[in-house]
Amino acid sequence: MSRTISEITQIWDRTLAKLQDRLPDRHVYSAFFPDTYIHSINNDIITVIANSSLAKSMLNTTYRDVIEQTVGEITQSNYTINFIEKSEISRVGVIIPDKKEVFFKNAKVNPNLTFDNFVVGQNSNLQAYQAAIVVANSPGRLYNPLFLFSASGLGKTHLLHAVGNHVKQNNPNFKVLYVTADEFTEEYIRYVKENPGESLKDFFRTLDVLLIDDVQFLANKPSTSETFFHLFNLLVNAGKQIVLTSDRHPSELQGIEDRLVTRFNSGLQINITAPDLETRKNILRKKIALNNLEIDDFDEEVITFFAENFHSNVRELEGALNRLLFYVISIAPTKHVTMEVALNSVQSLINVKDAVTKLSETKIINVVADYYNLTPALLIGRNRTGQVALARHIAMYLTREILDLPFVRVGKAFGGKDHSTVINAIVKVEKQLKTDPAIVQAINEIKERLQ
């Protein structure tokens, strides 16, 4: 597509404006960029006139990447920038050098996945979050490589992108590459078929941070793994940061040669585990806020219900919430989200009858705990002090009486208590009901609150 002179001028003016903020030293801009301008745009090559031979050399080497990245953001296109001196313009046009090979054209760091919107759980991902912050602040200095592993959907990819975004924000000249292991393999195959020279290695030499997702998919690809091994060493030896993710610990990776596993083990390995209930609730609250909705418009029992029923991984939890949001925005618009609305939104995802029962178990525990000024955690825990034990026994009694659940199911609701413990608790309450008016009054008042 041809551009007018005005459009071409505007591209370079906007590029220069951004570069003034991105270059680490203002003296660099004042020395090399004044009087530069675009001479021509030929296909995907932009030729720019530099103000001196030294400027031409510096801009074509040291600062080419940040300039091309900036132009790409402005034009939404992949251009190669070629700096020449005014004297090199020939009568028939500009002498255009061979276009350099472009690798991983579609690779990019997702700007929406940052440390700010990553929900940290004390017992699940805190250490991984802390390590990611360290490498993002000091790339290549500590924990190299950083190896994060977990089951699918627990936040590994989010942390990878968060590292990339943090590095780019604080070091605009740093070159960051995020790719999956599958994308790396595809690019390697293309490279071997089309350009079996040294250009892939040259490309990796320009990187400052390499983020590889799902490295387990390098398994049983000996040629690709061999190349990755050499590129890995190249980057680490040059002090460049590598962050890897996998679905298992390096020592458990099958089909990857030992020397590569040894490299993975040479840095820091951290496991991310499934988030606990409170972390899942916080994830839901964060996602609701990110959708520009008010958390007060959702009943607290809705948050608890989703956190308890969709717990396999964060993706499942987010998927269920997205289903709810779609339902209350597009299917049955409402401002206030109650449990009835929530159950209707996900009835195809779960057994609604079981869900209502589970909700009722939770509600009984919460109401009894509130009645005795205790926390639900105390009721389902192991504390055996008088007031806690009494409240727990009453909660077990009401769960059995109101919901007609098996003793084993009641025990499960109370932190995995043995069925004999449940039976003893219920028998004790039944005896007290015959002799203690205070217990009768307490249970009646609790039942009223449960209505």
N, C-alpha and C positions, 0 to 999 in steps of 0.2 A: 504494500500500500504506500503510495507516494504521499509525502507530507509537504505542506506549504512552508515557506521560509519562516513565517510567523510561528508555526507549530514547532519547527526545529529549534528556533531560538528559545522558545518557551521551555522545551525539554531541558536544554543546557542551563538555563537560568534557574530552574527548579532544582536541577542536580547540584549546582554550585551552592545554592542556599542550604540544602541538606548536608553537603560535605563540610560546610563551615562548622556544623555542630558535631559531625561524626569523627572528623580527624582529631587525633589525640593531641596534636600540637598546632596551635593557631599559626605559628610561623611557617609551617609546611604549606598551609593554604596561601598565605600572603606571598610566598616565594615562587610557587609553581603554578598556581591556578589563574592569576590575573591575566587578562588578554587571551585566554583560551576560548575557542569557539568551535562549534561543529561545522566542518567543511562540507561533509556529505553523509548521507545514509544510503548504503548500497546493500540491498537485501537485509541481512542481519548483522552487518558490520557498520559501525559508526566511526567515521574518521574525524579526529579532533586535532586542531592545530595547537601545538604547544608553543610556549614563548621562548624556548631555548633548547639546545641539544641536551643539556643536563635535565631540564624539565621533561623532555621527551623520554629520556632513559628512566627517570624515577617513576613517572606516571605509568609507563608501560610495564614496570616490574613491581615495585613495592606497593603501589596504590591501585593497581588495576582492579583487583578483586572488589574492593570497597566501592570503587567507581561503577563497576558493572552491576553490582548488587543494587546500588542506589538508582541507576538508570532503569534497571529491571522493575523496581518498585514503582517508578513513575510511569513507565510505559506499559507495564504488565507484559513485557516481552523479553526474550533472552537475546541481548545484543552483545557482540564482541566489540570492545572499544580499542581503537588503534590510534595512538598518538604519533603525529609526524610534525616535522618543521615546515614552515611556510615554503622554504626553498625546494621541498620535495614534491610540490604540486607540479605535475607535468602538463603539457598543453592538452594532452588527451585525457586528463583526469588524474586520479590518485593511484599510486602504486600500492595495491592492496596485498599484504602478506597472506600466506596460507592461514586459514581460520584454524585456531587451536581446537583440539578435541574437547567436547563438552560432555562430562560424565554426570550421571544422576540428575538429568534435567528436571525431573519432576519432584525431586527430593526437597522437602522443606520442613521447618520446625513449625508445629501448630501453635500459633500465637495465643490460643485460648487456654492452653494447658500450662499453668504457671504455678509457682510456689504459693502465691496468694490464694488460689482457689483449690489447693490440695488440702484435704481434711486429714489432720494428723491424729492418730490413735496411739495412746500410751503403750498399749500391749501388742500392736500390730505392725505399725510402719514408722514409728518414731525414729529408730536408728537409721533406717533407710533414708528418711527425710533429712536427718542431720548430716549424713555422709554426702548426700547429693548437694546440700548447701555448701559444704566444705569444698568439693571439687568445682562447683560453679563459681565460687569466689576465688579459688586459687588453682586454675586448670593446670594439670601436669605436675603439681608439687607434692600432693599427698594422694594416697589411695589410687594408684594407677596400675592396673585398671580397677574401677569400681564395678563390682559384679552383683547385680540385684537379681534375686530369684524368688519365684513364688508360683502358685497356681494361677490360672488365667483370671483376669478381671479384678486384680487386687491393687492396681495402681502403678505397676512398673513403667508402663509406657507414659503415663502422666508425668512421672518423675524425670524420665528421659527428656521429654519436651521442656519441662520446667528448667532443667539444667541448661538446655540450649537457649531458651529465652533469656535466662539470667545472664549468661555469658555474652550474648549479643547486645543486651541492653547496657552492660557495664564495660564491654570491650567491642565497640562497633567495628573495629578493624579485624577482629578475629573471624576466621572462617569456620563455621560449624556445619557438620553434615550429619543428618539423621536419616538412617535407612534401616529397613528390616533385613534380616539375613537372606530372605528370599529375593529382595530387590538387589542386594549385593551379588547374589548368584546370577541373576538375570543380566546384570550389567557386565559381570565378568565374562559370561558366555558371549555377549555381544562384542565385547572388547577383543576376545580371542579370534572371533570370526572376521571382524572388520579392521582391526588395528593392532596387530601383534607386536607392537614396539614397546617403548618404555614409557609411553604417555600416561598409563594408569598410575604407575609409581610416581611420576612427576606430579600428577593431580593430587595424590595423597600427601605429597610433601608440602602442599600449600595449606593443608588442614591444620587447625589448632585444636579442634575438639571433634572426636568421632563418636557418634551415638549409634550403637547397633542393637536393634530389638530382636528378640527371639533367636538368639544365637544357636539354639539347639537345632535349628533347621540347616546348619552347615554339616550335620551328620551325614556320613556316607557320600560325601562329595569331595573326594580326595584332591582333585585338581584345584577346586575352589578354595578348600581349606589350606592347601599349600600356599596359594597366593595370599590368602588372608593372614597366614602366619608371618610371611615376610613383611606385609604392610603393617601388621601389628608391631613387629619389632622396629620397623622404620619410625613409626610415630612415637613409641615409648622411648626409644633411644634419643629422639629429638626433643624429648620433654613435652610432648603433646598429650592431651588428656583423652582417655578412652573410657567410655561407660558402656557396659554390656548388660543385657537382661536375658533371662532364660526361665524355663519352667521347672528347672531343677538345679541343684548344686553342681558345680563343675565336675566333681568327682563322680557324679552319677550320669554324666553325659555319655551316651553310647554312640559309637560310630565316628567319634572325633579323635584324631590321633593324640597320643599322650603328651607330646611336646606343646601342643596348643592348649590342652587342659592345664598343663603346668603353668603356662603364661596366665591363664585365667585365675589360677590360684595364687599368683604372685602378688596380687593387690589385696583388696578387701572384699569379702563376700558377705552379703547380708540377706537374710531371709525375710520376706514380707508375709505375714500371716493374715488370716481372715479378720476383719474388724469386729470388735465386740459390739454389744447392743448399743451402748452409749455412743460409740463412734458412728455406727450406722445411723442413729438418730441425727447426729451432727451433719453427716453427709446429706441426709434428706433436707435438713434446714438450709444448708448451704446451697443446694440445688434449687430449692424453692426461691431463695433470695436472688440467685443468678437469673431466674426467670421473671424477675421484677414483680414477684408476688409477696404478699405479707404473710409471715409465718402465723400471725394471730388469726388469719382467716382459715387455718386448719386446726381442727380439734386435736388436742395432744394425743388422744387415744388413736387417732389416725396415724400419726407419726410412729407411735409405739407399735401399732399393728403392722405397718409396712416393714419396720425394722426387724420385727420378730418373724415375719413370714417370708421375707425375701432376703435370705442371709448367706446364700452360697458364695456370692461375690458381689463386688460393687456394681458390675454391669447389670446383673439381675435386678439389684435394688434400683438402679437408675432407670432401667427399662420399665419396671412396675410404676415408678413415679411418673415417667413420661406418659404411660397409659392413663394414669389418673388425671394428669394435667390436660391431656387431649380430651378426655371425657368431660371435664368441668368447663373447658373452654369451647369445645366444638359440638359435643353430643348433647349434654344437658347442662347448659351454662348456669353457673351459680357462683356467688361470691364466697359463701361460707361452706367449707367442706366438712361434712359430718361423716360418721362411720357408715351410715346407710349409703351415702353417695360413694364413699371409697369402696365398699363391698361391691356395689353395682359396677364400678369401673373395672374391677379385676376379677369378676366372677368367672371369666373364661381361663384365668391363669391358675386359680386355686379352687379347692373344694370349699364353697362358701359355708356350708354347714359346719365343717371342721373349723373353719376360720372363726365363725361366730362363737363356737365353743371355746376356742383358744383365747379369743378376745374376752370372753366371760371369765375364764380362769384368771387372766391378768387383772380384770376389773375387780374381782373379789379380793385378790391379794392387795391391790392398791387401796381399796376402800377400807379394808380391815387395818392396814398399816396406818392410814390417815386417821382412823378412829382412835387408835392407840398412840398417835404421835410418833410413829416409827417410820422407817424407810422400807420399801418393798424388799430391798436387798437383805435386810435383817430377817424378814419373814422366811425367805427362801434359803437363808444361810444356815450356819451351824451354832449360832449363839443360843444358849439354853437358859439364860437368866429368866427369872419368873415372869416378868411382863411380856418379854419376847415369846417365850414358850407358850404362854396362854393365848396370845394373839395368833400364833402359828396354828395352834390346835383348833381355834375357832375358825380360822380361814380354811383349814382342811375340812372341817365339819361342814361348813357352808358350801364348799366346792363339791363335796360328795352329795349333799342333800339337794342343792339347787340344780346341778348339772347332771346328776346321776351318772357320774363317771366311775370306771373301774378304779380300784385302789392303786393299781400300778400307774394309771394315768394321773391320778392326783399326786402321787409321789413324784412323778416326773415334773409336774408343774411347780413343785416346791424344791427344786434343785436336785432332783434325782433321789429323793428319800425312798427308803425301802418300804414295800407295801405293808409290812408288819408295823412299821413306825406310824404309818397313816392310820391303820386300824386302831392301834393303841390310843392315838390322839382323839379319834372320833368317839371311841368308847368312853374316854375320860370326859369329853364334853357332854355326852349324853347323860352320864351320871350326875354331872354338875347341874344340868338343866332341871333335875328332879329335886335338888336341894338348895340351890343358890339363886335367889331372885336377881342378883346383880348380873349373873351370866344371862339369864332370860332377857333382862332389859337390854343388855349389850347386843345380843344377837338380833332382837327385834329392831333396835335402832339401826344396826348395820343393814338389815334387810330393807329398811325404808330408804336408806341411802343408795341401795343397789337398784331401786326401782327406776 
